[in-house]
Amino acid sequence: MPHVMELIGKTRVVIKDGEVVEISEPQIEWCPIFDKMRGIKKITSEKVRENMEFRIRDFGMFTENRQLELKVFVGFGASEIMMSGLKRDMLDTTVTVCEGAGTVITSNPSLVQGMGARISGLIETEPIDGIMNNINERGGIVLDPSSAKIDPVGGVKKAAELGYKRIAVTVIDPDTVRTLREIESELGIDLMIIVVHVTGISREDALKLVEKVDIITGCASKNIRDVIKPLAQVGTAVPLFAITQKGKELVLERAKDVESPVLVNTMPLPVLPEKKQPNNLI
């Protein structure tokens, strides 16, 4: 089984043996983050290929040599927020994904950052021993080393079995969110549900998500922007929204760790300057 990831404009990329073997057409034309970080003015399949090959070369993504100590990529990404939550004792552990390992449980702040900082929408993956060994050495627990399956529900159940109560988990779909909220109630745990990779989701799914999650990324989703009523927002181009009070507290806790100056202001949200949004929102 190859690895499949969706990145930059929800472009589907297939990687096998550290090589890009298949690539789809991008679904959006321009992303302000990748324009700012990589100078990509127009997203094309070739630009996405170049970016994926850069990630493979630069820090060993999808290879045995994967680096798991990475600098902060964006100030308020999901992995950065979880890293701060662990450092500041707002979370006991996290359930996230890493290529070559699938679902991973870790309480190590630098590991959750190192795994997640440069991952886009990981759809499926297969075991890579070097990555799993590195995760284990840094205090991470791979949920299923034999298959590297992506299973946030199984990860949360395992984390609860290990005695963790305050658990952050990253999710991409409303069905999983609903199941997780049921498990939260059954097991008496406290979940911080963070939704990522929402470009292209339906209005119905957007409504389901904002009812039940704590934090959600805006990505290039028109429907999330249309239905969101956040308590806090960070960023205006590709924003991240806190929907619940505990989500808001975690986002504000992250602000303490951001090295650049931070503006905190009160105003009706969301704030979405038209010229700064990805083109086109879907």
C-alpha positions as CSV (number, residue, x, y, z in Angstrom):
1,M,0.0,0.0,0.0
2,P,1.4,3.4,-0.9
3,H,1.1,6.6,1.1
4,V,-1.5,9.2,0.2
5,M,-1.5,12.8,1.3
6,E,-3.6,15.8,0.2
7,L,-1.7,19.1,0.3
8,I,-1.7,22.6,-1.1
9,G,-5.1,23.1,-2.7
10,K,-6.2,19.6,-1.7
11,T,-4.0,18.0,-4.4
12,R,-3.8,14.3,-3.9
13,V,-0.3,12.9,-4.0
14,V,0.7,9.3,-3.9
15,I,4.2,8.4,-2.5
16,K,5.9,5.0,-2.8
17,D,9.5,4.2,-1.6
18,G,10.1,7.9,-1.0
19,E,9.1,8.9,-4.6
20,V,6.1,10.8,-5.9
21,V,4.4,8.3,-8.2
22,E,1.0,10.0,-8.8
23,I,-0.5,13.5,-8.5
24,S,-3.9,15.0,-9.1
25,E,-5.0,18.5,-10.3
26,P,-5.2,21.1,-7.5
27,Q,-8.6,22.2,-6.4
28,I,-7.6,25.8,-5.6
29,E,-5.4,28.2,-7.4
30,W,-3.7,30.2,-4.6
31,C,-2.9,29.7,-0.9
32,P,-1.7,32.7,1.1
33,I,0.4,30.5,3.4
34,F,2.4,28.8,0.6
35,D,2.7,32.1,-1.3
36,K,4.3,33.6,1.9
37,M,6.4,30.6,2.8
38,R,7.4,29.3,-0.6
39,G,6.6,32.0,-3.1
40,I,4.0,29.9,-4.9
41,K,1.8,32.4,-6.8
42,K,-0.3,29.8,-8.7
43,I,-0.8,26.3,-7.5
44,T,-0.2,23.7,-10.2
45,S,0.4,19.9,-10.1
46,E,4.1,20.6,-10.8
47,K,4.4,23.1,-7.9
48,V,2.8,20.6,-5.6
49,R,5.2,17.8,-6.8
50,E,8.1,20.2,-6.2
51,N,6.9,20.9,-2.7
52,M,6.4,17.3,-1.8
53,E,9.8,16.4,-3.2
54,F,11.3,19.3,-1.1
55,R,9.7,17.8,2.1
56,I,11.1,14.4,1.3
57,R,14.6,15.9,0.8
58,D,14.5,18.5,3.5
59,F,13.4,16.5,6.5
60,G,12.9,12.9,5.2
61,M,9.1,12.9,5.0
62,F,7.9,9.4,4.0
63,T,11.4,7.9,4.6
64,E,13.4,6.1,7.2
65,N,15.3,9.3,7.9
66,R,12.3,11.4,8.9
67,Q,13.4,14.2,11.3
68,L,11.0,14.6,14.3
69,E,12.5,17.7,15.7
70,L,11.2,20.5,13.5
71,K,10.9,24.3,13.9
72,V,7.5,25.9,14.3
73,F,6.1,26.3,10.8
74,V,3.1,28.5,11.6
75,G,2.3,30.3,14.8
76,F,-1.1,28.8,15.4
77,G,-1.3,25.4,13.7
78,A,-3.0,22.4,15.3
79,S,0.4,20.8,16.3
80,E,1.7,24.1,17.7
81,I,-1.5,24.6,19.8
82,M,-1.2,21.0,21.1
83,M,2.5,21.5,21.9
84,S,1.7,24.5,24.0
85,G,-1.2,22.7,25.7
86,L,1.1,19.9,26.8
87,K,3.9,22.3,27.9
88,R,1.5,24.3,30.0
89,D,-0.3,21.4,31.6
90,M,-3.7,22.0,29.9
91,L,-3.5,18.6,28.2
92,D,-2.4,15.2,29.4
93,T,-1.7,13.7,26.0
94,T,-2.5,13.9,22.2
95,V,-3.8,11.6,19.6
96,T,-2.5,12.6,16.1
97,V,-1.1,11.1,13.0
98,C,2.3,10.7,11.4
99,E,3.2,9.3,8.0
100,G,4.8,5.8,8.3
101,A,3.1,5.3,11.7
102,G,-0.6,6.2,11.4
103,T,-2.2,7.2,14.7
104,V,0.2,8.1,17.5
105,I,-0.4,8.9,21.2
106,T,2.2,11.2,22.8
107,S,2.6,13.6,25.7
108,N,6.0,14.8,24.4
109,P,5.4,18.5,23.2
110,S,8.3,18.5,20.7
111,L,7.2,15.2,19.2
112,V,3.6,16.3,18.6
113,Q,5.1,19.4,16.9
114,G,7.7,17.5,15.0
115,M,5.2,14.9,13.6
116,G,2.5,17.4,12.7
117,A,4.2,20.6,11.7
118,R,4.7,19.8,8.1
119,I,2.0,17.1,7.5
120,S,-1.0,18.1,5.4
121,G,-4.0,15.9,5.0
122,L,-2.6,12.4,5.5
123,I,-5.2,10.0,4.0
124,E,-3.5,6.7,4.3
125,T,0.0,5.4,5.1
126,E,2.0,2.2,5.6
127,P,4.5,1.3,8.2
128,I,8.0,2.7,8.0
129,D,10.2,1.2,10.7
130,G,12.6,4.1,11.0
131,I,9.8,6.6,11.7
132,M,8.1,4.3,14.2
133,N,11.4,3.6,16.0
134,N,12.1,7.4,16.3
135,I,8.6,8.0,17.6
136,N,9.0,5.3,20.3
137,E,12.4,6.7,21.3
138,R,10.7,10.1,21.9
139,G,7.9,8.7,24.1
140,G,5.3,8.2,21.4
141,I,3.1,5.1,21.2
142,V,2.1,3.9,17.7
143,L,-1.4,2.6,17.9
144,D,-1.0,-0.2,15.3
145,P,2.6,-0.7,14.2
146,S,1.6,-3.6,11.9
147,S,-0.7,-1.5,9.7
148,A,0.0,2.1,10.5
149,K,-3.7,2.7,10.3
150,I,-5.3,6.1,11.0
151,D,-7.8,5.5,13.7
152,P,-8.5,8.5,16.1
153,V,-11.2,6.6,17.9
154,G,-8.9,3.7,18.6
155,G,-6.2,6.2,19.7
156,V,-8.5,7.9,22.2
157,K,-9.6,4.6,23.6
158,K,-6.0,3.5,24.0
159,A,-5.0,6.8,25.6
160,A,-7.9,6.5,28.1
161,E,-6.8,2.9,28.9
162,L,-3.4,4.3,29.7
163,G,-5.0,6.6,32.3
164,Y,-5.0,9.9,30.4
165,K,-8.0,12.2,30.9
166,R,-7.4,15.5,29.1
167,I,-6.8,14.3,25.5
168,A,-6.5,16.4,22.4
169,V,-7.3,14.6,19.1
170,T,-7.1,15.7,15.5
171,V,-10.0,14.6,13.3
172,I,-11.2,15.3,9.7
173,D,-14.8,14.2,9.5
174,P,-18.1,14.6,11.5
175,D,-18.9,10.9,11.9
176,T,-15.7,10.4,13.8
177,V,-16.4,13.5,15.9
178,R,-19.8,12.2,16.9
179,T,-18.3,8.8,17.9
180,L,-15.6,10.6,19.9
181,R,-18.2,12.6,21.9
182,E,-20.0,9.4,22.7
183,I,-16.8,7.8,23.9
184,E,-16.0,10.9,25.9
185,S,-19.2,10.6,27.8
186,E,-18.9,6.8,28.3
187,L,-15.3,6.9,29.6
188,G,-15.6,10.2,31.6
189,I,-12.6,11.8,29.8
190,D,-12.2,15.4,28.6
191,L,-11.6,15.6,24.9
192,M,-10.2,18.6,23.0
193,I,-11.4,17.9,19.4
194,I,-9.4,19.7,16.8
195,V,-10.6,19.4,13.2
196,V,-8.2,19.8,10.3
197,H,-8.2,19.4,6.5
198,V,-11.7,20.8,5.8
199,T,-11.2,22.2,2.3
200,G,-14.1,21.1,0.1
201,I,-16.5,19.8,2.9
202,S,-20.2,20.2,2.4
203,R,-22.3,22.8,4.3
204,E,-24.1,20.0,6.1
205,D,-20.8,18.5,7.4
206,A,-19.6,22.0,8.3
207,L,-22.7,22.6,10.4
208,K,-22.2,19.2,12.1
209,L,-18.6,19.9,12.9
210,V,-19.1,23.4,14.4
211,E,-21.7,22.0,16.7
212,K,-19.4,19.5,18.4
213,V,-15.8,20.5,18.1
214,D,-13.5,22.8,20.1
215,I,-11.1,24.1,17.5
216,I,-11.3,24.0,13.7
217,T,-9.0,25.1,10.9
218,G,-10.5,27.3,8.1
219,C,-8.3,25.8,5.3
220,A,-9.8,26.9,2.0
221,S,-13.4,26.0,3.1
222,K,-16.1,28.4,2.0
223,N,-18.7,26.5,4.1
224,I,-16.7,26.7,7.4
225,R,-16.3,30.4,6.9
226,D,-20.1,30.7,6.2
227,V,-21.3,28.9,9.3
228,I,-18.7,29.6,11.9
229,K,-19.4,31.6,15.0
230,P,-16.2,31.5,16.9
231,L,-15.2,32.6,20.4
232,A,-11.7,33.3,19.2
233,Q,-9.9,33.5,15.8
234,V,-6.2,33.4,15.0
235,G,-5.1,34.5,11.5
236,T,-7.2,36.1,8.9
237,A,-6.1,34.4,5.6
238,V,-6.2,30.8,6.6
239,P,-7.7,31.2,10.0
240,L,-8.0,28.9,12.9
241,F,-11.2,29.2,15.0
242,A,-11.9,28.3,18.6
243,I,-15.6,27.4,19.1
244,T,-15.8,26.4,22.7
245,Q,-14.5,28.1,25.9
246,K,-11.9,25.5,26.5
247,G,-10.8,25.8,22.8
248,K,-10.5,29.5,23.3
249,E,-8.4,29.0,26.4
250,L,-6.0,26.7,24.6
251,V,-5.6,29.0,21.7
252,L,-4.9,31.9,24.0
253,E,-2.4,29.8,25.9
254,R,-0.6,29.2,22.7
255,A,-0.4,32.9,22.1
256,K,1.9,33.2,25.2
257,D,4.5,31.0,23.4
258,V,4.4,32.8,20.0
259,E,7.6,34.8,19.7
260,S,6.3,37.6,17.4
261,P,4.1,40.4,18.8
262,V,0.4,39.5,19.3
263,L,-2.6,41.7,18.9
264,V,-5.6,40.8,21.1
265,N,-8.8,42.7,20.3
266,T,-12.5,42.3,20.6
267,M,-14.7,42.5,17.5
268,P,-17.4,40.5,15.7
269,L,-16.0,37.2,14.3
270,P,-15.1,35.9,11.9
271,V,-12.8,38.5,10.3
272,L,-12.1,37.4,6.7
273,P,-10.5,40.1,4.5
274,E,-11.5,39.2,0.9
275,K,-8.1,39.8,-0.7
276,K,-6.3,37.5,1.8
277,Q,-8.5,34.4,1.4
278,P,-7.3,31.4,-0.6
279,N,-8.5,31.5,-4.2
280,N,-10.9,29.9,-4.8
281,L,-12.7,28.8,-1.6
282,I,-14.5,25.5,-2.0
